[in-house]
Amino acid sequence: MKKKDIVFTFGLTLLMGILWVAGEVVMGLWIAAPAWVHILWFVLIVVVTLTVSVWHSLVEDESGQLDPKREKYERKLNKRRGVTEEDDI
């Protein structure tokens, strides 16, 4: 797991926790909500957090494709094989 993934997960969890607490405060002080609404609110926050986290992990990371050392290696390898950049396209 990369550092940016850990930072994203921590930030997402913190944001959703703050959102959950804000919703509980609003429901506790201003809106008279039955107990099932509090449970539904908690389940909704957990589901949204997990969905965004899984979506973020499935998004293809393009930083590995843009690595200059990798590109240099590929050019050198293609040069040895006799493949030009026009043939590669």
Rosetta blueprint (number, residue, H / E / L):
1 M L
2 K L
3 K H
4 K H
5 D H
6 I H
7 V H
8 F H
9 T H
10 F H
11 G H
12 L H
13 T H
14 L H
15 L H
16 M H
17 G H
18 I H
19 L H
20 W H
21 V H
22 A H
23 G H
24 E H
25 V H
26 V H
27 M H
28 G H
29 L H
30 W L
31 I L
32 A L
33 A L
34 P L
35 A H
36 W H
37 V H
38 H H
39 I H
40 L H
41 W H
42 F H
43 V H
44 L H
45 I H
46 V H
47 V H
48 V H
49 T H
50 L H
51 T H
52 V H
53 S H
54 V H
55 W H
56 H H
57 S H
58 L H
59 V L
60 E L
61 D L
62 E L
63 S L
64 G L
65 Q L
66 L L
67 D L
68 P H
69 K H
70 R H
71 E H
72 K H
73 Y H
74 E H
75 R H
76 K H
77 L H
78 N H
79 K H
80 R H
81 R H
82 G L
83 V L
84 T L
85 E H
86 E H
87 D H
88 D H
89 I L
